[in-house]
Amino acid sequence: MAKPPVFSGEAEKVSEFITACKLYVEARMMGAIVEKQVQWVLLFVQEGLADIWKENVLEDLEEGVLEYESVGEFLTAIKKEFGGEKE
């Protein structure tokens, strides 16, 4: 199974990125805790505005300011942040 493409924050690519992440997590990481799943997704958030956003998210996660009930909730946050309303 292919890993998701690198995501740099482009609105027109957010849906593709989210779909690829969901498929991979469901197939390969179902037993992993949510924190590990979120960290894995963040490995592919690079470059541009997405990289700055990722650094802020990582800081908030480390400080305990942010928590996600599921990786799906985290992916929804990515979609909301980068304007991928269209699927």
PEVENNOR-V474204 format. One record per pair of residues at least 12 apart in sequence whose C-alpha atoms are under 10 Angstrom apart, sorted by sequence separation. I is the first residue (numbers start at 1). J is the second residue. D is the distance in whole Angstrom. If there is no record, write none. Layout:
i=<I;I>
j=<J;J>
d=<D;D>
//
This chain:
i=<4;5;25;42;4;5;25;42;3;4;4;5;25;39;42;4;5;21;25;42;3;4;21;24;2;3;4;1;2;4;21;22;39;3;4;21;38;2;3;20;1;2;3;39;1;18;21;38;17;54;53;1;35;1;17;17;50;53;53;38;41;40;50;35;38;39;50;34;35;37;38;41;45;49;7;34;35;37;38;41;6;7;34;35;36;37;38;6;7;8;9;34;35;38;4;6;7;8;9;33;34;37;38;3;6;7;8;9;10;33;34;4;5;6;7;8;9;10;34;4;5;6;7;8;9;10;34;3;4;5;6;7;8;9;7;8;9;7;8;9;7;8;9;8;26;25;25;22;21;22;21;22;18;21;18;19;18;17;18;15;18;14;17;18;17;15;14;15;14;13;14;18;14;15;11;14;15;16;19;9;11;13;14;15;18;9;11;12;13;14;15;11;12;13;14;15;16;9;10;11;12;14;15;9;10;11;12;14;8;9;10;11;12;13;9;11;12>
j=<16;17;37;54;17;18;38;55;17;18;19;20;40;54;57;20;21;37;41;58;20;21;38;41;20;21;22;20;21;23;40;41;58;23;24;41;58;23;24;41;23;24;25;61;24;41;44;61;41;78;78;27;61;28;44;45;78;81;82;68;71;71;81;67;70;71;82;67;68;70;71;74;78;82;41;68;69;71;72;75;41;42;69;70;71;72;73;42;43;44;45;70;71;74;41;43;44;45;46;70;71;74;75;41;44;45;46;47;48;71;72;43;44;45;46;47;48;49;73;44;45;46;47;48;49;50;74;44;45;46;47;48;49;50;49;50;51;50;51;52;51;52;53;53;71;71;72;71;71;72;72;75;72;75;74;75;75;75;76;75;78;75;78;79;79;78;78;79;79;79;80;84;81;82;79;82;83;84;87;78;80;82;83;84;87;79;81;82;83;84;85;82;83;84;85;86;87;81;82;83;84;86;87;82;83;84;85;87;82;83;84;85;86;87;84;86;87>
d=<8;7;7;7;6;10;10;9;10;8;8;8;9;10;9;5;9;9;9;9;7;6;10;10;8;7;9;10;10;9;9;9;9;9;8;7;10;9;7;10;9;8;10;10;7;9;9;10;10;10;9;8;9;9;9;9;9;9;10;9;9;10;9;8;8;10;8;9;8;9;6;9;10;9;10;7;9;6;9;9;10;9;7;9;9;10;10;10;9;9;8;6;8;7;9;8;6;6;8;9;6;9;9;10;5;5;5;8;9;9;9;10;7;6;6;5;7;9;10;7;9;6;7;5;6;8;9;9;10;10;8;9;7;5;10;5;8;7;7;10;9;10;9;10;10;8;10;8;9;7;9;8;9;8;10;9;6;9;8;10;8;10;10;8;9;10;8;7;6;10;10;10;10;10;8;7;10;10;10;9;10;9;8;6;10;10;9;9;10;5;8;5;8;8;9;7;8;9;7;5;7;9;6;6;8;5;9;9;10;9;9;8;8;10;10;9;9>
//
